[in-house]
Amino acid sequence: MGVSIKSIEAERKLRRVAKLLGKSLTAAVIELADSRLKELEGRKDRERRLKEIDEIVKRYNLKPPLTDKSVDEILGYNDKGYFD
């Protein structure tokens, strides 16, 4: 299967990358494509995980508090701001 690069600039850059990598044009294209695919798939996976975390936080925030104590009381601060 062949690919035709119709841009002189694209071909020049690809040849430079291939030379710097010490690989053939085909190997350079494969490496560049693999690298970009990994980046894009990782971004998609990151977005999915962030959505899941947001859902967990939303569910947590809907739950009633387990205590009537303030944060300071839980941590043990007194009215002067020191630990008891």
C-alpha positions as CSV (number, residue, x, y, z in Angstrom):
1,M,0.0,0.0,0.0
2,G,1.4,3.4,-0.9
3,V,1.0,6.9,0.5
4,S,1.6,10.0,-1.5
5,I,2.9,13.0,0.3
6,K,2.0,16.0,-1.9
7,S,3.6,18.7,0.4
8,I,7.3,19.5,-0.1
9,E,7.4,20.8,3.5
10,A,5.8,17.6,4.9
11,E,8.2,15.4,3.0
12,R,11.2,17.5,4.1
13,K,10.2,17.3,7.7
14,L,9.5,13.6,7.5
15,R,12.9,13.0,6.0
16,R,14.6,15.1,8.7
17,V,12.7,13.1,11.4
18,A,13.7,9.8,9.8
19,K,17.3,10.9,9.6
20,L,17.4,12.0,13.3
21,L,15.8,8.7,14.3
22,G,18.1,6.7,12.1
23,K,15.2,5.0,10.5
24,S,13.5,4.6,7.2
25,L,10.7,6.9,6.1
26,T,8.2,4.0,6.7
27,A,9.6,3.3,10.2
28,A,9.5,7.0,11.1
29,V,5.9,7.3,10.0
30,I,4.9,4.3,12.0
31,E,6.8,5.6,15.1
32,L,5.2,9.1,14.8
33,A,1.7,7.6,14.3
34,D,2.1,5.3,17.2
35,S,3.3,8.1,19.4
36,R,0.4,10.4,18.5
37,L,-2.1,7.6,18.8
38,K,-0.8,6.8,22.3
39,E,-1.1,10.5,23.3
40,L,-4.6,10.9,21.9
41,E,-5.9,7.6,23.5
42,G,-4.3,8.6,26.8
43,R,-6.1,12.0,26.6
44,K,-9.4,10.2,26.0
45,D,-8.8,7.8,28.9
46,R,-7.9,10.7,31.2
47,E,-11.1,12.5,30.3
48,R,-13.1,9.3,31.1
49,R,-11.4,8.9,34.5
50,L,-12.0,12.6,35.3
51,K,-15.7,12.1,34.5
52,E,-15.8,9.1,36.8
53,I,-14.2,11.1,39.6
54,D,-16.7,13.9,39.1
55,E,-19.5,11.4,39.4
56,I,-18.0,10.0,42.7
57,V,-17.7,13.5,44.1
58,K,-21.3,14.3,43.2
59,R,-22.6,11.1,44.9
60,Y,-20.5,11.8,47.9
61,N,-21.8,15.4,48.2
62,L,-25.4,14.2,48.1
63,K,-24.8,12.1,51.3
64,P,-25.8,13.6,54.6
65,P,-22.9,14.4,57.0
66,L,-22.0,11.7,59.5
67,T,-21.6,14.1,62.4
68,D,-22.8,17.5,63.7
69,K,-19.3,18.5,64.7
70,S,-17.5,21.4,62.9
71,V,-14.2,20.8,61.1
72,D,-12.4,22.5,64.0
73,E,-14.1,20.2,66.5
74,I,-13.1,17.2,64.5
75,L,-9.5,18.3,64.3
76,G,-9.4,19.2,68.0
77,Y,-9.0,23.0,67.8
78,N,-10.2,25.0,70.8
79,D,-11.8,28.5,70.7
80,K,-8.3,30.0,70.7
81,G,-7.2,28.0,67.6
82,Y,-5.0,25.6,69.5
83,F,-5.2,21.9,69.8
84,D,-6.7,20.7,73.1
